[in-house]
Amino acid sequence: MNQSLVYRDCPVCDGNVAEPYWQKGDLRIVRCGQCGMVYANPVSSEMATGEFYDASGKDYYLSPAKLESDYAGVRFERELLLFRKLCPRGAVLDVGCSSGAFLFQLRKRWPADYQILGTDVSGPPLDYAESRGVPVVRGDFLARELTIRAGAPASGPARPGEQYQHAGSETGAPYDAITFWAVIEHLAEPKRFLEKAHTLLKPGGLCFVLVPNLRSIAVRLLGAKYRYVYAQHLNYFSASTLGRFGERAGFEIVATRFTHFNPVVIWQDWRHGGREVSNAERGELLKQTTALKQKPWVKPAKWFYGLTEKALGCLGLADNVVVTLRKPAEVAGS
């Protein structure tokens, strides 16, 4: 049994002294004694290597409910608004792109402004991304050369013979922005991913990182009963630990925001006492809430919901925390 487990140091400060924080079934969550970061330790080898997502993740990420929700126009509203405000054009890499929905929506809204590329370890979702015209690179982000070829169009798939996957056919073109939307919490070595992103960004380039908020009202009310305290989530960030995480990778913090609020999840998890929620149930709830947002008769409720989410965001209690990081610009004459 122990041979299938991977023991970790703190993903933020590399400390190896930690105290118990939560225990949920076999999942052991600890808190770093040096920096306060909360993380799973140990973790299964298939989670640590990403094999889980290639072997088992496709059943969720390619489920009809998940795809329908991800490709709905309202799905990435918050992320797109934030991204567009801070990065109005340029070369964009989405790490952990899954089925490519964010890049698809980005290109659909502003087709002339961005060169796009996605990467992930899970093959079947990437097949779907390509079927929707999103160019992708397959495999380990840390091992791949991930430069968009010179002269690539701002939108659309590669032309015949240009696959984006092979470094030998690419030329250096640093990125203006790299995104990690709900990805960093899944990684056993997140610092290496952020350091790699730092090397791929041009000076002044931006890195967007969204993760579940450890200080959210949902976590405060539910603790380990919250459905997003589960084996796939290896790291549990607060705004402060996420900021330190970015700074240790060489970034400057541009902005920190708190976003999203799902009262249905809080109600269900409280009612069911924190039982495990299947991927099918997660997908169905996502489908239902996405469809509800598009109904014209719910506009008054959406207004009230928006005010509630904004208030929780101001208090740092919304479901997710998003930090925007900048690679420092080169100093003239250095």
N, C-alpha and C positions, 0 to 999 in steps of 0.2 A: 504493500500500500504506500509506504513512505517513498518508494522509488518513483512514484508517479507525481510526487509533490515537489514544488519549487519554493525554496525559502528565499526571502527577499530582505534587503536593507531598505531603509526609507527612500522612496522614489524622489523626494525633494532634496534632502540634505545628506543622504547616504549613511545616516546614523543606524546603529544596530542595537539600540536600546529602546524597547517599546513596552507599553503596558496594555493589558486587555481593554477593549472598548465595547465591542459587541460580540456575541456568539449567536449565530442563527443556523441551527442544524450543524452541519459540518463546516460551515463558513466561519472562519475566525478573523475578526477585524481588530486591529491594534492601533494604538496612537503613539507616534514617535515621541520619545522622551526629550528630544532636542528641539524640534521645530513645531511639533503639534500636528503634523500631517497624519491623517487617518487612512489606513490601507489594509488590504487583505494580506494575511501571511499565516501559513503558506497558501499557495495557489496550485491548482492542478496544472500538469505539464501541458495539456491541450489548450488551456487558456493562456498560459505563458507564451506558447509558441504561435498561437493564432490558428492552430489546426482545427479547433472547434468550429470556427466560422466558415472554413472551407468545407468541412465534413457535415456539419449539422445546421449551420446558420441559414443555408439557402431555403430551408422549409419555412422560415419566418420572413426573410428579406424578399423572397419571391412569391409569398402568398398573395392571392388576389387582393385581400383586404389591405395589406401593407403597400403594395404597388399602387393601388387606386388612391390611397391616402397620400403617398409620397409625391405622386404626380399631379395631385390636385393643386389648383392655383393658390389656395390659401395655406398650403402646407409649410412653406418656408418664408412666410411673410415677414416675420421679425428679423430673421437672419439676412434676408435680401435687403431690407430697408437699412439695417446697420451697415452691411457690407457696401452698398451703393453710396452711402453717405461718406464713407471713409476711403473707398477705393473706386472712383468713378470709371476707371478703365485700366487695362493692362493684362499681363499674363497671370493666370490664376491656376493654382494646383489645389485640388481637394483631396486630402489624405483620408482614407477610409470612406471613399465615395459611395460604396455599396452599389445600388442600382443606378446611380448617376443623377438622381432627381434634382439635387441642388444646382448642379452645373446645367442641367437641362432648363431649369427655370431661369437661371441667370442669363443664359443665351437667348431664351425665348423673349425675355423682357427687353434686353439690350443687345441685340444680335451683332452690332457693329463695334462694340466697345471692349470685348474681352477675347483673349485667347485662352482656351480652357483645356485642362487635362485632369483626369481622375486616376487614383490608384487605390488598390485594395488587395487583400490576400485571397478573398473569396471569389472563385472563378465564375460560377453561375450568375451571380448578380452583375458581374462585369460584362458577361455576355448580353445581358438585358440592356445595360447601359449603352453598349455599342449598337444594339438594335435600335436605340432611340437617338443615335447620332452623336453620342458622347465619346470622345477619344479617351482611351484608358491605357494604363501600364499595369501589368499583372505581377504579383509577387511581393517580396519583402521590401518595404519602403527603404529600410536601412541599407539594403544591398544594391538597389537599383540606381541607375543614372536617370535623372528625371528632368531633363531639359526639353522644353518645347522646341521643335526644329525652327530654324530661322525662316521667316517669311510665311509662317503658318497662318491660315486665315483666322479671323476672329471667331468664327463659328463654323460648325459643320464637321463631319468626320474627315479623317485623313484621306488624301487621294490614293488611288490604287498604287500599291508598292510602298506606301509610307505608313507604317504600322504604329509608330510612336513607342513601341516596346523596346527597341534595340538602341543602346547608346551609340553604337558605331554609325548609325544613320542620322544622328542628331548633332546639333551644334549648340554651343553655350548660349543661353538666353535667360538671364536671371529672372526670378519671379517678382512681380509687384505685390502679390498676396498669396498666402497659403492658409487654408482653412482646415480646422479639426472640429467638425460639428459632431458632438457626442461621440468622440473617439478616444480621447486621452484616458478616460476612466476605465477603458478596456485593456490597457497596455501594461505589461509587466515591467517594462523599462521605458517609461514615458519620457524621461529626460533625454535619452538618445534620439528619440523622434523629434523633440523640440530643437535639439542641437543640430540635427540634420536639416531641419527647416531653416534654421538660422543661416546655414551655409548656402542654401538654395535661393535665399532672398537677396535682392540687390540692396545696397545701402538705402535706408529709408523705407524698405519694404515692410508690409504688415502681416502679422500672423493673428488669426482669429481662433480663439479656443473657447468652446462651449462645453460645459460639464454640469452634471447635477450639483445642486447647491446643498452642501452639508448643513447649512444654517437655515434652510427653508422652513416654512411653517409646517410643511408635510413631515419633515424629519423631526421637528420639535414635537409634533403631536403623536407621531407613530413610532419614532425610533427605529429599531431593527425590524419592526413589522411592515415598514414601507416596502413596497414591491421592488423598488430599485436598489435595495440592499440585497444583492443576490450574486451568485457565483460569477456572472459575466462582468461584474463591476469590481475591478481590482483596486481602484483608487477613489477616495472620497474627499473632494476638495471643498474648502471654504474659500471665500474671496481672498483672504490673507494668504493662505497656503498656495493658492493658484498664482497670486501675484509674485510671491517669492520664487515659485517654480519657474516662472517666466524670466525673472531677473537673473537667476542662477544660470540660465541658458544663454545669457548675453543680451537680453532684450530690455527695452524701456517700456513701461506701461503707459499706454495712450489713454485707455478708458476701461472702466469696469462697470458692467451693467447686470441687472438681475431681471430675468424675463421668464415668461410662461407661468401658468397656474392652472392646475386641473383639480377642481374640487371633487369631481367624480372619483378619481383615484383615491383621494383621502377617505371619502365615504366608504368605498368598497373595501379598502384595506383595513379600516377600523372595524367595519361590520364583520369581516371574515377573519379577523384576528391575525392577519399577516401571513395567511397561507400562501404557498407558492402559486404564482399566476403563470399559466402556460403561455407560450408564444402565440397560440391561436387566439387566446383571450386578449392578449395585448394588441394583436392586429385588429381584432374586431372592435375593440374600444377606440382605437385610433381611427378606424373607418367611420364609426358612428359620430365621433366628435368632429372629424373633418367634414362630414356631410352636413352636420348641424350648423357649422359655421357658414355654410353656403346658402342656408335657407333665408329668404328675405323676411319672413315673419319673426325671426329671432333678433332683428336689429336692436329693439329696445333692450333685450337681455344682453346682447353683445356690448352695448354701451355701458351698462352697469358692470358687466364682467371686465371690460377694459379698465374702468376706474378702479376696480378691486385689484386687478393685476398691477396697475400702475402704483397704487398705494403700497402693495406688498413689495414691489420693486424698490420703491424709495426707502423702505425699511430693511431691505436686504433679505426679504423673506420669500421671494418668488422661487419657483422650482429649480431654475437653472441660473448659473452665473456665467457670464461671458466676459472674457478679458481680451482686449485688443492690444497687441504687442507690436513694437516697432524695432527693427534692426537699426542701431544707431548709424547715422550718416557718417561718411568718411570725413575726417577733419582735413581741411585744405593744407597742403604742404607736408602731410604725414606720410 
